[in-house]
Structures are given as structure tokens and as C-alpha cells.
Amino acid sequence: MKKVFLSACVVSALALTNVALAGIVDIELKADTSLGAAASSITVTATNRGDVEERISRWDLPIEFEGSLGAPLLDVTHDGQPVDYIGKLVKRADGDESDLIRLASGQAIAMKVDVAHAYDLTQGGRFEVRYKADDTQVSRKRATTGNAIIIDVAPSMPKFAAAAFNQVAAGDTQFRSCTADQTRAIQGARRAAGQMINGAHSAMSRTSAGNRYRYWFGNHDNQRYASVKDKVGKIKLAVDNAGITVDCGCSDRGIYAYVYPNRPYDIYVCGAFWSAPEAGTDSRGGTLVHELSHFTIVAGTQDHAYGQTAARQLAQNDPARAIANADNYEYFSENTPNHD
């Protein structure tokens, strides 16, 4: 999932607003008791309790995909243990004013979410659900955490059976809803991704961390270094050998691509993907590296930070999260500018 960049003026405005918003925009969760609603359906209501208009990034609320999430915006636990997020992980293009939800003083907006569409509730039982107001979206949450609710869900079969995966021949790429030009662009992107990840893999073959590693993953630590080396190796195997299906049906110009982490190896590319260069920073090839890293059976990365500046800061200040962040692997692989 990616990219959440805003123009400098918008970032500045949001940074200033964040101070005023503390404790003002409330998030309330309620079980959805409407007729025919699933036991896993909830309503999320954001209310501006302040005296002035407030603005929240649309990707920080479950409003973007009509009841489906594009990021793990909820904390869901079962018997005190976190439940796996299985919903979309979205890589976004630069945001602007149109990506802000405006809430007038006293205004509320209610959104329905089926938790089972984004979290693995197949075991059934009692689940605690909270709104996540931490740094999942690079500390961009503009609301308080709100309340916790309990939902009781019956056991169910997984929505996507393992037998449905890996139907594409090893190393092959299949295309869904793609034009001839798009097919050629994706083939070029996979070749570029291969070159990038091979360079990253070579960099990790050294006996100690070099400048490139330290720039994107922080100071050397044996355990973290081993984890990155393992993840880079698995991403390389996926780029080189996985049977990948690329779906071109998404036309949203604000999104590069998205995947479902437990549905390898389906990648959905969107409008921003086509305007990106084949190689280099935030490229089509880098996007494939980024998305492949998200799959649970590959590297299981998350989106703790977006963009080179935020990824770099994560490496400096929180390397434990940097080694689990998709953008850090993308930028480590793209290596632009060169840090070897």
C-alpha cells in the first residue's frame, strides 16, 4: 500500500491542524444492527467536536472503498491476540486537497465497514474492535482512538482457498483486463523489478552492512540485518519465479497498485502506475517490488511510512519498523540516488 504524499502547503496545513485536532474529532464504533447486516458489520462515525472546520485524509477513514478498507485502520483482537489484516494494501500517488474530508463544526460522517472483509475472522468467536489512531498511516491520523466494541462472529470458511492460488505457471505473468500496450509495460516493469532486486540481493550478500543498507534500514544490528537479507531473498524469488497475475481494471489516478496480502500473486495496478517511469524512484518496476513484498508468503511487509523522506526517517529513528516497511525495500532496490 502506498503512496501518501501531499503538496508542501497541504502538509503544512495538516501538520498545524493536527495539534488542534487532539481530542476534537471523535471516532465512535457501533455494531451494525440494520436488517440483514452481517454480524461482522460495524458503523464508524467521525464527529467534529470542535468549533472550526477540520480536515481528515480520506484514506484515514473507511470511506475510500465503500465499506472496504485500503489499510489496517482498525485494531482487531481475539482473546487478546491481534487478528491478521487481509484487506487491501494500497500504494497511492501524491495527494492533494481533493483527498481531504472536510468536517464542519458539529458535523458527523458515518461509514459502514464489514470487518470480515479486511480481517481474518474465520475462526469465529468474540472479537474486540478499535479504531487505530497510531502511525499506521505515517502518524497522519487526525482523530482520537474512540471506543472499543465487541462483535460475535460465527466460524466460516476462508473466502480465498489456497487451491485458488498459484494457477499461473512459475515465472510467468498473466494479464487481466489489460490492453496490448499495458501488457508490454508490465512485462518491462517485471524485467526492471528483476534488475532492481538482483542489485539489492547483491548488496545484501556482503558480510556487513554498507551505506545502502544503513541509509534505508538503519545502523547495523545482526538480527535486523538477517531479517532484511531473508526478506530480500524472498522478494527476489517472487520476482524471478512467481506466477503473477496483473489486473489492469483499476483506473483510479490516485493509486499505483494494491494487493491483498493473503492472495498471492494477484497485483491490481491503477491509473498512477502508467504515468510512472519503468525504473528509478517510485517506478513501475519498484511498484512491483513493493507490492510483492506485501504478500504474507513473501516478506509480509506493511506500510508504516510512505515516500523517501519518511522511509529514511524511519530507518534513522525506528529501524525495527523500517525493516518491515514496503517502501524501504522498494527504495533499497531502486537505489536512486545511488548509495552504494
C-alpha atoms as one frame of an Amber mdcrd trajectory, in Angstrom:
protein
   0.000   0.000   0.000   1.307   3.397  -0.905   1.876   6.485  -1.514   0.582
   9.223   0.760   2.344  12.381  -0.321   0.767  15.809  -0.139   1.938  19.095
  -1.573   4.051  21.177   0.798   1.233  23.637   1.511  -1.217  20.843   2.346
   1.289  19.017   4.528   1.972  22.230   6.408  -1.723  22.897   6.892  -2.363
  19.373   8.108   0.604  19.491  10.469  -0.787  22.636  12.066  -4.278  21.170
  12.190  -3.047  18.054  13.943  -2.363  19.998  17.129  -5.869  21.442  17.229
  -7.487  18.129  16.431  -6.316  16.294  19.521  -9.475  15.185  21.275 -11.737
  17.103  18.877 -12.565  14.689  16.052 -14.043  11.680  17.784 -14.364   8.210
  16.292 -17.264   6.100  17.503 -17.748   2.440  16.625 -21.098   0.651  16.800
 -22.238  -2.788  15.786 -24.428  -2.525  12.688 -27.847  -3.799  13.732 -29.651
  -2.901  10.499 -31.813  -5.562   8.906 -29.726  -8.110   7.057 -26.394  -6.792
   8.313 -23.694  -9.395   8.912 -22.521  -9.949  12.486 -19.159  -8.525  11.396
 -20.661  -5.280  10.064 -19.978  -2.121  12.051 -20.609   1.606  11.672 -17.711
   4.041  12.103 -18.754   7.631  12.836 -16.338  10.577  12.806 -17.655  13.710
  14.547 -16.046  17.136  14.694 -16.459  18.255  18.311 -14.536  21.490  17.770
 -15.559  24.999  16.821 -13.838  25.133  13.421 -13.772  23.010  10.296 -11.378
  20.096  10.471  -9.904  18.004   7.672  -9.026  14.312   7.603  -7.260  12.451
   4.809  -9.815  10.220   3.096  -7.513   7.233   3.416  -7.564   7.641   7.187
 -11.273   6.790   7.228 -13.112   3.725   5.895 -14.727   5.839   3.205 -12.438
   5.212   0.262 -13.676   1.826  -0.955 -17.336   1.838   0.090 -17.105  -0.359
   3.155 -13.794  -1.989   2.282 -10.519  -0.820   3.797  -7.367   0.213   1.952
  -5.174  -0.033   5.058  -5.395  -1.624   8.536  -7.370   1.218  10.108  -8.740
  -0.985  12.893  -7.171  -2.908  15.738  -8.937  -6.263  15.893  -8.082  -8.788
  18.598  -9.320 -12.250  19.610  -8.565 -13.438  23.142  -6.110 -10.563  23.397
  -4.190 -11.585  20.272  -4.086  -9.411  17.123  -6.062 -10.672  14.138  -4.394
 -10.713  10.730  -5.291  -7.924   8.317  -6.229  -9.472   4.951  -7.700  -6.429
   3.214  -6.233  -4.181   0.547  -2.798  -2.637   0.943  -2.838   0.368  -1.376
   0.071   2.255  -2.905  -1.146   5.801  -3.548   0.073   8.672  -5.667   0.624
  12.227  -4.441  -2.434  13.520  -2.606  -3.942  16.980  -2.804  -6.843  18.979
  -1.387  -9.342  16.643  -3.043  -8.133  13.861  -0.749  -9.265  15.706   2.373
 -12.598  15.034   4.052 -13.893  18.324   5.443 -15.918  18.238   8.640 -17.690
  21.419   9.718 -18.078  22.129  13.415 -20.576  19.615  14.791 -20.700  17.627
  11.552 -20.588  13.832  11.621 -19.947  11.304   8.878 -20.955   7.653   9.261
 -19.347   4.791   7.332 -20.278   1.102   7.282 -17.491  -1.477   7.339 -17.646
  -5.253   7.188 -14.736  -6.236   9.408 -14.656  -9.753   7.910 -13.730  -8.299
   4.522 -10.477  -6.936   5.922  -9.586  -9.143   8.900  -9.362 -12.905   9.282
 -12.382 -13.745  11.429 -12.778 -17.283  10.056 -12.061 -18.911  13.434 -15.183
 -17.245  14.809 -15.765 -16.127  18.367 -15.698 -12.810  20.163 -13.574 -10.042
  18.661 -12.674  -6.640  20.094 -12.509  -3.836  17.524 -10.957  -0.387  17.922
 -10.131   2.426  15.526  -6.367   2.614  15.069  -5.068   6.140  15.618  -1.342
   5.442  15.674   1.284   5.763  12.944  -0.086   3.099  10.586  -0.501   5.900
   8.052   2.724   7.715   8.989   1.197   9.394  12.057  -1.361  11.023   9.799
  -4.377  10.092  11.861  -6.480  13.157  12.558  -8.773  11.680  15.176  -8.927
  10.188  18.630  -8.984   6.436  19.100 -12.592   6.342  20.216 -14.262   3.385
  21.863 -13.874  -0.375  21.614 -16.726  -2.675  20.652 -17.277  -6.412  20.746
 -18.625  -8.406  17.810 -19.570 -12.083  17.931 -18.927 -13.893  14.660 -19.646
 -17.495  13.713 -16.785 -19.594  12.261 -16.589 -19.569   8.481 -14.583 -20.917
   5.597 -11.758 -18.738   4.193 -13.012 -16.560   1.349  -9.997 -17.436  -0.785
  -8.964 -21.065  -0.686  -5.295 -21.910  -1.120  -6.150 -24.078  -4.110  -7.165
 -20.947  -5.989  -3.621 -19.585  -5.827  -0.591 -20.306  -7.975  -2.570 -21.231
 -11.068  -0.128 -19.249 -13.197   2.945 -21.143 -14.403   6.064 -20.471 -12.386
   7.876 -17.398 -13.620   5.057 -16.449 -15.973   2.933 -13.295 -15.973  -0.736
 -13.336 -16.870  -2.846 -10.288 -17.582  -6.442  -9.462 -16.735  -8.321  -6.559
 -18.368  -5.069  -5.227 -19.886  -4.552  -3.682 -23.314  -1.630  -4.706 -25.536
   0.265  -1.547 -24.543  -0.372  -2.195 -20.865   0.791  -5.781 -21.237   4.081
  -4.625 -22.741   4.527  -2.029 -19.985   4.005  -4.653 -17.284   6.464  -7.018
 -18.937   9.025  -4.210 -18.972   8.240  -3.418 -15.332   8.850  -7.015 -14.297
  12.203  -7.014 -16.080  13.097  -3.753 -14.328  11.979  -5.209 -10.989  14.260
  -8.177 -11.614  17.253  -5.923 -12.204  16.459  -3.880  -9.100  16.007  -6.802
  -6.748  19.117  -8.518  -8.105  21.081  -5.393  -7.199  19.503  -5.366  -3.753
  20.280  -9.055  -3.306  23.904  -8.493  -4.269  24.142  -5.642  -1.778  22.870
  -7.969   0.958  25.435 -10.643   0.058  28.155  -8.619   1.722  29.404  -9.713
   5.096  28.451  -6.414   6.732  26.025  -3.568   6.150  27.133  -0.964   3.628
  25.985   2.611   3.078  23.000   1.484   1.030  21.736  -0.758   3.810  22.277
   1.836   6.533  20.525   4.534   4.502  17.280   2.555   4.174  17.364   0.224
   7.191  19.421   1.983   9.838  22.558   1.087  11.755  23.786  -2.472  11.661
  22.238  -4.987  14.004  22.847  -8.681  13.378  19.239  -9.739  13.892  17.754
  -6.944  11.761  20.357  -7.492   9.051  19.499 -11.196   8.898  15.801 -10.345
   8.652  16.341  -7.917   5.760  18.589 -10.409   3.960  15.896 -13.067   4.292
  13.149 -10.752   3.036  15.189  -9.507   0.083  15.914 -13.102  -0.867  12.225
 -13.991  -0.763  11.242 -10.920  -2.798  13.866 -11.908  -5.392  12.423 -15.424
  -5.579   8.952 -13.964  -6.147  10.116 -11.507  -8.825  12.120 -14.203 -10.621
   9.911 -17.243 -10.193   6.343 -16.494  -9.074   3.412 -16.949 -11.398   1.969
 -13.440 -11.246  -1.401 -12.173 -12.435  -1.668  -8.428 -13.063  -5.132  -6.894
 -13.215  -5.442  -3.591 -15.101  -9.104  -2.949 -14.271  -8.467  -0.184 -11.707
  -8.419   3.287 -13.254  -8.033   5.434 -10.102  -5.351   8.002 -10.947  -4.568
   8.463  -7.273  -3.419   4.855  -6.833  -0.410   2.994  -8.209  -1.425  -0.507
  -7.197  -2.832  -2.664  -4.445  -2.771  -6.284  -3.281  -4.468  -8.479  -0.733
  -1.637  -9.908   1.395  -3.102 -13.411   1.579  -3.888 -13.657  -2.156  -0.587
 -14.267  -3.906   0.270 -13.389  -6.575  -2.523 -11.098  -7.766  -1.471  -7.472
  -8.269  -4.006  -4.782  -9.185  -2.432  -1.822 -10.994  -4.226   1.511 -11.255
  -4.011   4.860 -13.024  -0.850   6.247 -11.376   1.097   3.120 -12.351   1.012
   4.022 -16.042   2.463   7.516 -15.606   5.406   6.246 -13.529   8.784   5.563
 -15.210   9.766   1.955 -15.854  12.764   2.217 -13.493  14.046   4.706 -10.935
  12.370   6.298  -7.937   8.693   5.361  -7.487   8.790   3.443 -10.755   6.649
   0.692 -12.245   9.405  -1.819 -11.524   9.728  -0.542  -7.959   5.972  -0.760
  -7.537   6.098  -4.476  -8.356   8.855  -4.967  -5.763   6.774  -3.021  -3.242
   3.592  -4.998  -3.900   5.256  -8.414  -3.968   6.858  -7.652  -0.600   3.380
  -7.294   0.928   2.355 -10.909   0.371   2.432 -12.863   3.597   4.236 -15.791
   1.965   6.922 -13.427   0.630   8.036 -10.737   3.108   4.787  -9.725   4.827
   5.654  -6.022   4.789   3.340  -3.268   5.983   3.040   0.435   5.181   4.412
   2.236   8.222   5.790   5.143   6.182   5.461   6.447   2.632   7.914   8.273
   0.400  11.689   8.548   0.509  11.802  11.198   3.239   9.525   9.273   5.612
  11.221   5.946   4.823  14.608   7.494   5.510  13.392   8.938   8.819  12.017
   5.530   9.748  15.443   3.976   9.119  17.075   6.578  11.338  14.551   6.660
  14.163  12.819   3.267  14.150  14.819   0.642  12.227  12.659  -2.158  13.637
   9.746  -0.746  11.618  11.926   0.173   8.652  12.808  -3.485   8.084   9.084
  -4.265   7.909   8.124  -1.353   5.641   7.403  -1.927   1.935   8.719   1.444
   0.765  12.107   0.829   2.364  12.508  -2.340   0.286  11.348  -0.535  -2.833
  13.812   2.331  -2.357  16.607  -0.028  -1.316  16.014  -1.886  -4.606  15.562
   1.188  -6.817  18.703   2.734  -5.259  18.098   6.204  -6.688  20.050   8.181
  -5.758  22.830   5.621  -5.552  24.014   4.888  -2.006  26.456   2.049  -2.705
